[in-house]
Amino acid sequence: MAAPPLLLALDQGTSSSRAALYDDRGCPIASATAPLAIQYPADGWVEQDPMAIWESQRLAMSRLEQSLTPEQRSAVVACGITNQRETTILWRRSDGQPCGPALVWQDGRTADLCERWKQEGLEKEWRVRTGLLLDPYFSASKIHWLIQNEGAARRAANQEDLCFGTVESWLLWHLSGATRHCSDMSNASRTLLMDLKRREWVEPFCAQALLPTSALPTLVPCRGDFGAIAPGLPFAGVPIRALLGDQQAATLGQLCLEPGEAKCTYGTGAFLVVNTGRTIRRSDAGLLSTLGWTDEEGEPTYCLEGSLFNAGTVVQWLRDGLGIIETADEINRLANGVENSGGVMLVPAFTGWGTPHWDPGARGLLIGLTRDSGRAQIARAALDGIALSVAGLVQLAEQSIGHSLGELAVDGGAAASNPLLQAQADSTGLRVRRPAHLESTARGVALLAGVQSGVIADLSDLVSAQEQQTESFNPSMGTEDRQAWLKRWNDAVARSLHWHG
């Protein structure tokens, strides 16, 4: 009797790469990880070595494959790729060599360029066509910077030997043995180069970014036949059937399949995504309209998204920067040791502010300190700061769609923190739902690959089983107290903006 089919997810994140196996119900079977270094060469600059990104993913795949039984390995029927989005890589088509560093999504070095483009009156058309704002977060200004500042990129562009890609495109290039140069529509919708409605590249925007159209990847649906993993690599021969940006994958992994359903992922940053179905919802309040995923024909499900650049980084800073905790888990013990933060507030704008302020000049702030403030109060303020940042996004999303979200599905590493999720429920007034397995990103792209390969008939069949395995956090704070808390928070945030101290 043949072993039940298994689905492989490659999850390339900002600080590590994972390879994970799932069954056809989306239950995790096995996984392996490999770390990935980040460089901060100047204030607001965040970059990685493109080859290190690929090597990290390959190592995670190798570790996973070596841990499997022969039966498990032969049962792997399809692969999906999910990835940190907006991170921008340029390489030579002729030999696959990178033309400079990968500029990570958090990188803010192009703030002046984006400001110049705004002064030139370019933002309105860009916003209408892409659903995004002119901000260093997205790929267009990063491409411009690389071509202007990296001689190798400029030479490759002049010789028509340049390839541009976000991380899924870079991984697919290597996994396919340099035979596929594609970008899926969910990742492409984060570049500032794709028309959201028509789902095609916008050539004038590419020209503004100095990018020759010959360097563009082929635009493809999120589901399809993207070749197979090349000989000589771990999992050689496994067909690649899905490509999906990490936040869209987490939304799918949480089975937010109906319009109005929402999830928040707490990873390096925090990302609220609301399913808006076939409709592109527009926001005047700094939320982004984005493509969630497509079917095999490229028919889209759209989303509304709020992006915060710092969540898990706050806990890392307490551990590695301040040294007030030794392990990430210790923050929960400290935070639970006090009733509240004693008036301390931590605004986590370490690398600028995303939604709704879009201020790359903002910086983090620790405020409200007294002689009674200690490690526990700061730990509590750190978790509160993440929750309050997300509460602001929830408020804007509810205004945009015209009704309460009702509940919020959560995932990502920091979602293991009970005090964080209680603060999230209290600050939003929503029921917060945590799944049994926090890694929804890899699960989402595995499920999409499963649908494409015929292993899964319909994702909605999985909803009832998932609901039985969730834990809930309900608000314990009254409306008046919540509003007073949010007012103090907004005052603190205002002080962090446009900070050029």
C-alpha positions in Angstrom: 0.0 0.0 0.0 1.4 3.4 -1.0 2.2 6.0 1.7 -0.3 8.9 1.9 0.9 11.9 -0.2 3.1 14.6 1.5 3.5 18.3 0.5 6.8 20.2 0.8 6.8 23.8 1.8 10.0 26.0 1.4 9.6 29.0 3.7 12.4 31.5 3.2 12.1 34.1 6.0 14.1 37.1 7.0 16.2 35.5 9.8 16.0 31.8 8.8 14.9 29.3 6.1 12.6 26.4 6.7 11.7 23.3 4.8 8.5 21.5 6.1 6.4 18.6 5.2 2.6 18.5 5.6 -0.1 15.9 5.0 -3.2 16.5 2.9 -5.0 17.9 5.9 -2.4 20.6 6.5 -0.9 18.8 9.6 2.8 19.2 10.0 4.9 16.0 9.6 8.5 17.1 9.8 10.6 20.3 9.4 14.1 21.6 9.4 15.6 25.1 9.6 18.8 26.9 8.8 19.8 30.4 10.1 20.3 33.4 7.9 22.5 36.4 8.8 21.3 40.0 8.4 23.7 43.0 7.9 23.0 46.6 9.1 25.8 48.6 7.3 24.3 52.0 8.3 21.3 53.4 10.2 18.2 52.2 8.4 20.1 50.0 6.0 19.2 46.3 6.1 20.8 43.8 3.6 21.6 40.2 3.1 23.9 38.1 0.8 21.7 36.7 -2.0 23.9 33.5 -2.1 23.5 33.1 1.7 19.7 33.2 1.2 19.9 30.4 -1.4 22.4 28.4 0.7 20.3 28.7 3.8 17.2 27.4 2.0 19.2 24.6 0.4 20.6 23.6 3.8 17.1 23.5 5.4 16.0 21.2 2.5 19.0 19.0 2.9 18.5 18.6 6.6 14.8 17.8 6.2 15.5 15.2 3.4 18.1 13.5 5.5 15.6 13.1 8.4 13.0 11.3 6.4 12.4 7.6 5.9 12.6 6.3 2.3 8.8 5.9 2.4 8.3 9.5 3.4 10.7 10.8 0.8 9.0 8.9 -2.0 5.5 10.2 -0.8 6.4 13.9 -1.5 4.2 14.8 -4.5 4.5 18.6 -4.8 6.4 21.7 -3.5 5.4 25.2 -2.7 7.7 28.2 -2.1 6.8 31.1 0.3 9.1 33.9 1.1 10.0 37.3 2.7 8.5 39.8 0.3 9.7 43.0 -1.2 13.4 42.0 -0.6 15.1 42.8 -3.9 17.8 40.9 -5.7 19.5 41.6 -9.0 21.6 39.0 -10.7 23.3 38.2 -14.1 21.3 35.9 -16.4 24.5 34.5 -17.9 26.0 33.0 -14.8 23.5 33.6 -11.9 25.9 35.8 -9.9 24.3 38.5 -7.8 24.9 42.2 -8.7 25.1 43.5 -5.2 23.4 42.7 -1.9 19.8 41.8 -1.4 18.0 44.9 -0.1 15.7 43.6 2.6 12.1 44.7 2.9 13.0 46.7 6.1 15.7 48.6 4.3 15.1 52.4 4.4 18.1 53.7 2.4 15.8 55.0 -0.4 13.7 57.3 1.7 15.1 60.4 -0.1 14.4 58.9 -3.5 10.8 58.1 -2.6 10.4 61.6 -1.2 11.7 63.0 -4.5 9.3 60.9 -6.5 6.4 62.2 -4.4 7.6 65.8 -4.9 7.5 65.1 -8.6 3.8 64.1 -8.3 4.2 60.4 -9.1 2.5 58.9 -6.1 -1.1 59.2 -7.2 -0.8 57.1 -10.4 1.5 54.6 -8.6 -1.0 54.2 -5.8 -4.1 53.8 -8.1 -2.4 51.2 -10.3 -0.5 49.2 -7.7 -2.5 49.7 -4.5 0.7 50.6 -2.7 2.4 53.9 -1.5 5.8 55.3 -2.6 7.9 53.9 0.3 11.3 52.4 0.7 9.6 49.2 1.8 8.7 48.2 -1.7 11.0 47.0 -4.5 10.9 49.8 -7.1 13.2 52.3 -5.3 15.5 49.4 -4.1 16.0 48.4 -7.8 16.8 52.0 -8.7 19.4 52.2 -5.8 21.1 49.0 -6.8 21.4 50.0 -10.5 22.6 53.4 -9.6 25.1 52.3 -6.9 26.3 48.8 -7.9 28.5 48.8 -11.0 27.8 45.1 -11.6 24.1 45.8 -11.8 24.6 48.8 -14.1 26.8 46.8 -16.5 24.4 43.8 -16.5 21.5 46.2 -17.3 23.5 47.8 -20.2 24.4 44.3 -21.6 20.8 43.1 -21.3 22.1 40.4 -18.9 20.2 41.5 -15.8 17.5 39.6 -13.9 15.4 41.1 -11.2 13.4 39.1 -8.7 12.0 39.0 -5.3 13.0 36.0 -3.1 10.6 33.4 -4.6 12.0 34.3 -8.0 15.6 33.9 -6.9 14.8 30.6 -5.2 12.9 29.3 -8.3 15.9 30.2 -10.5 18.2 28.1 -8.4 15.8 25.2 -7.7 15.0 24.9 -11.5 18.7 24.9 -12.5 18.5 28.4 -13.9 15.7 27.4 -16.3 12.8 29.5 -14.7 12.7 33.2 -14.2 9.2 33.9 -12.9 7.4 35.9 -10.3 4.0 35.0 -8.9 1.3 37.7 -8.7 1.2 37.8 -4.9 4.9 38.7 -4.7 4.7 40.9 -7.8 1.9 42.9 -6.2 4.5 44.1 -3.6 7.0 45.5 -6.0 5.3 48.8 -7.1 5.7 47.5 -10.7 2.5 45.4 -11.2 -0.9 46.8 -12.1 -3.2 45.3 -9.4 -6.3 45.2 -11.5 -4.8 44.1 -14.9 -2.2 41.9 -13.2 0.6 42.9 -15.6 3.9 44.7 -15.3 3.7 48.5 -15.8 6.6 49.5 -18.1 6.7 53.2 -17.2 7.1 52.3 -13.5 10.0 49.9 -14.5 11.6 52.8 -16.4 11.3 55.0 -13.4 13.1 52.3 -11.4 15.8 52.2 -14.1 14.9 48.5 -14.8 15.1 47.3 -18.4 11.9 45.3 -19.2 14.3 42.4 -20.4 15.2 42.0 -16.7 11.6 41.4 -15.6 10.6 37.8 -14.5 7.6 36.2 -16.3 4.5 37.0 -14.4 2.6 33.8 -13.4 -0.4 32.8 -11.2 0.3 31.6 -7.7 -0.7 28.1 -8.7 0.7 26.3 -11.7 3.4 24.1 -13.2 6.7 25.8 -12.3 9.0 23.0 -13.3 10.6 20.5 -10.9 13.5 20.7 -8.5 16.7 20.1 -10.5 19.0 17.0 -10.3 21.7 17.2 -7.6 19.5 19.2 -5.2 17.6 17.9 -2.1 14.1 16.7 -3.2 15.3 16.5 -6.8 12.4 15.8 -9.2 9.6 17.1 -6.9 7.3 19.3 -9.0 7.0 23.0 -7.9 3.3 23.8 -7.9 2.8 27.0 -5.8 4.5 30.4 -5.2 3.2 32.8 -2.6 4.4 35.8 -0.5 4.7 34.9 3.2 1.8 37.1 4.5 -0.6 35.8 1.8 0.5 32.3 2.6 -0.2 32.7 6.3 -3.7 34.1 5.5 -4.4 31.0 3.4 -2.8 28.8 6.1 -5.2 30.2 8.6 -8.0 29.4 6.1 -9.2 33.0 6.0 -11.1 32.1 2.8 -14.1 34.4 3.1 -14.3 38.2 2.6 -13.9 39.9 6.0 -11.8 37.1 7.6 -8.5 38.4 9.0 -5.2 37.2 10.4 -2.2 38.8 12.0 1.3 37.2 11.8 3.9 38.1 14.4 7.2 37.4 12.8 10.1 39.8 12.4 7.4 42.4 11.7 3.6 42.2 12.3 1.2 42.0 9.4 -2.6 42.3 9.4 -4.2 40.8 6.3 -8.0 41.0 5.6 -9.6 38.9 2.8 -11.6 41.3 0.5 -12.6 38.6 -2.0 -12.8 39.6 -5.7 -13.0 43.3 -4.7 -10.0 45.6 -4.5 -10.7 47.6 -1.4 -9.0 51.0 -1.3 -7.9 52.7 1.9 -7.2 56.4 2.5 -5.7 55.7 5.9 -2.4 54.0 4.9 -3.6 50.4 4.5 -2.4 48.7 1.3 -4.5 47.0 -1.4 -2.7 43.8 -2.4 -3.2 40.5 -4.2 -3.8 37.6 -1.9 -3.6 34.6 -4.2 -4.9 33.4 -7.5 -6.4 30.2 -9.0 -4.6 28.3 -11.8 -6.0 30.8 -14.4 -4.7 33.8 -12.5 -8.2 34.9 -11.1 -7.4 36.8 -7.9 -8.5 37.0 -4.3 -7.6 40.4 -3.0 -6.6 41.6 0.4 -6.2 44.7 2.5 -3.0 44.8 4.5 -1.4 46.7 7.3 2.4 46.3 7.8 4.5 46.9 10.9 8.2 46.5 10.5 9.0 45.5 14.1 7.4 42.8 16.3 9.8 39.8 16.9 12.7 42.3 16.7 11.4 43.9 19.9 11.9 40.7 21.8 15.3 40.2 20.2 16.3 43.7 21.2 15.4 43.1 24.8 17.5 39.9 24.7 20.5 41.0 22.6 20.5 44.8 22.9 19.4 45.5 26.5 20.2 42.1 27.9 17.2 42.1 30.3 16.1 38.6 29.2 18.3 35.6 28.3 15.8 33.7 26.2 12.7 34.9 24.2 10.4 32.9 26.4 11.5 34.8 29.5 9.6 37.9 28.4 6.4 36.2 29.2 7.4 35.3 32.7 8.5 38.8 33.3 5.4 40.4 31.8 3.1 38.1 33.8 4.9 39.1 37.0 3.2 42.6 37.0 -0.4 43.7 36.6 0.5 46.2 34.0 3.4 48.2 32.6 3.2 50.9 35.2 2.7 53.6 32.6 5.7 52.6 30.5 5.2 52.5 26.8 7.5 51.1 24.1 6.9 52.2 20.6 8.7 49.6 18.3 9.7 51.9 15.4 13.3 50.7 15.3 13.5 50.8 11.5 10.8 53.4 10.8 7.0 53.2 10.8 4.9 51.3 8.3 1.1 51.5 8.4 -0.5 54.0 8.8 2.3 56.6 9.0 4.7 55.4 6.4 7.5 57.3 8.0 11.0 55.8 7.4 12.4 58.6 9.7 10.4 57.4 12.8 12.4 55.7 15.5 11.6 53.6 18.6 10.7 55.2 21.9 10.6 54.0 25.5 8.5 56.5 27.5 6.8 56.9 30.9 9.8 55.6 33.0 9.9 56.2 36.7 12.1 55.0 39.5 9.6 52.1 39.9 10.1 50.9 36.3 12.1 47.7 36.1 12.6 44.8 33.7 9.1 43.4 34.2 7.4 46.7 33.3 9.6 47.1 30.2 8.9 43.5 29.2 5.2 44.2 29.6 5.4 47.5 27.6 7.3 45.7 24.8 4.4 43.1 24.4 1.8 45.8 24.8 3.6 47.9 22.1 3.3 45.2 19.6 -0.4 44.6 20.4 -1.2 48.3 20.4 0.5 48.8 17.0 -1.7 46.0 15.6 -4.8 47.5 17.2 -4.3 50.6 15.2 -4.2 48.5 12.0 -7.4 46.7 13.0 -9.2 50.0 13.6 -8.3 51.2 10.1 -9.3 47.9 8.5 -12.7 47.9 10.2 -13.3 51.5 9.0 -12.3 50.5 5.4 -14.6 47.4 5.2 -17.4 49.1 7.2 -17.8 46.5 10.0 -16.0 44.8 12.9 -13.7 41.9 12.1 -15.3 40.0 15.0 -12.3 37.8 15.5 -8.6 37.8 14.6 -6.6 34.7 13.7 -3.0 34.9 14.8 0.2 33.0 14.0 4.0 33.4 13.9 6.6 32.9 16.6 5.5 35.7 19.0 1.9 34.4 18.9 3.1 31.8 21.5 3.0 34.6 24.0 -0.2 34.5 26.1 0.3 38.0 27.6 0.8 39.4 24.0 -2.4 37.8 22.8 -4.4 38.9 25.9 -3.1 42.5 25.2 -4.2 42.0 21.6 -7.7 41.0 22.6 -7.9 43.9 25.1 -6.6 46.6 22.7 -8.9 45.5 19.8 -12.0 44.3 21.6 -11.8 41.2 19.4 -11.7 37.5 20.1 -8.2 36.3 19.2 -7.8 32.8 17.8 -4.6 30.9 18.0 -4.1 27.7 16.0 -2.5 24.5 17.4 0.5 25.1 15.1 1.9 28.6 14.8 3.6 28.1 11.5 0.8 29.1 9.2 3.0 30.5 6.4 4.6 27.1 5.3 1.2 25.5 5.8 -0.5 27.9 3.5 1.8 27.3 0.5 1.8 23.6 1.1 -2.1 23.6 1.0 -2.0 25.6 -2.3 0.5 23.2 -3.8 -1.8 20.4 -2.6 -4.8 21.9 -4.4 -2.8 22.4 -7.6 -1.5 18.8 -7.5 -5.0 17.4 -6.9 -4.2 16.0 -3.4 -6.6 18.5 -1.8 -10.1 18.9 -3.4 -11.3 22.0 -1.5 -9.6 24.1 1.2 -13.0 24.9 2.8 -13.2 21.2 3.8 -10.4 21.8 6.3 -12.1 24.6 8.2 -14.1 22.7 10.8 -11.1 20.5 11.8 -9.0 23.6 12.3 -11.6 25.3 14.5 -11.5 22.4 16.9 -7.8 22.9 17.5 -7.7 26.6 18.3 -7.3 28.4 21.6 -9.1 31.7 22.2 -8.3 35.0 24.1 -11.3 37.2 24.8 -11.2 40.9 25.8 -11.1 41.6 29.6 -11.1 45.4 29.4 -14.0 47.8 29.2 -14.5 50.2 26.3 -13.7 53.3 28.4 -10.4 51.8 29.7 -9.5 50.6 26.2 -10.1 54.1 24.7 -8.0 55.8 27.4 -5.2 53.2 26.8 -5.3 53.8 23.0 -5.2 57.6 23.5 -2.0 57.3 25.6 -0.6 55.0 22.9 -1.3 57.4 20.1 0.3 60.3 22.0 3.5 58.1 22.4 3.5 57.1 18.7 3.2 60.8 17.6 6.4 61.5 19.5 8.3 58.8 17.6 7.4 60.1 14.1 9.8 62.1 11.9 12.5 61.5 14.5 15.9 62.9 13.4 17.4 63.1 16.9 
